[in-house]
Amino acid sequence: MSFATINRCANDQALQGRVTACAAGEIGGSPVDVTANLIWLVAAASDVEAAYAFALASDNPNPGGDEGVITDQMILSAVQAHLPATP
């Protein structure tokens, strides 16, 4: 795990948009405030970080937006793991 990779991943605009879309589907309403916290947790997820690092090493120009690198399921799993349980 590389903190540099997590930082690049968390600041990737395309990935931020995808995490926001995922959060909107999971919590409803405006997910913008939630996404600011979730993006770091998603970026630090071991599978996401590893895939992002591999994409960077492979010179992928858009790793956060490439669904072949970070799948929607990877994002959904990381988001769901960090949302509060509903009563």
N, C-alpha and C positions, 0 to 999 in steps of 0.2 A: 504494500500500500504506500502510495506516495502523496504527501500533503500537497505537492505542486500539482499533481494530476487532479486531486480532489478540488483544489482551488480553480483550476481551469474549467473543470466540469461544472462546478457550481455557478460559475460566471458565464457559462455558455448560454447565449440568448435563446437559441433554438430549444435547448433542453429545458430552460426555465419556462418557456411557453408550453411545452409538453407536460411538465409537472403541474403547471397552473391548470391546464385542461383536465388533467387527471383529478386534481383536487376538487375542481368544480363539480365533476361527476360524482365524487365521493361524499362531499359535504354539502353541496348545493350552495346557493348564494354566491357571494363574492369571495373567492379563494385567495385574493392577492396577499393579504396579511399572513395567511397560513403558509402560502408558498415561500415567502421570505425565509421561514424557518425550515420548511420541508426540503428545499432545494439542497441544503447542506447535508441533510440526512440521506437523501437519495444519492447524492454524489459520493458520499462515504460508504454506501453499501458496497460490499466486497465485489459482487458481480458487476455492478455498474462501473466502479472504479477500474476494475481489470479490463473490461471491455473498452472503456474510454482510453485507457493507457495503450492498449493494443492498437486502437484506431489512430491515435496520435503517432505511434511508432510506424504505422503503415501509411502515414501521410494522408489520412482521410481529411478532406477539407471541411467536413461538416459532421463531426462525430455525434454531437448532441441532437442533430436533426435526422440522422440516418437511422431508420428503424431496424436496419440490419445489424447495427452496432449495439444500440440500447433499445430493446424491444419495449413495447407498451406494457407487456406483462412484467418486465423488470421494474418499470416505473410504478405500476400499480401495486406490486408486492411491497416495494419500499415505502410507498405512501401509506398503504393500509397498515403496515407494521407500526407506524408512528402517529396514526390518528387516535384520538381518545375513543374509548369504547362508548357506545350509546346505551343508555339504560333501557 
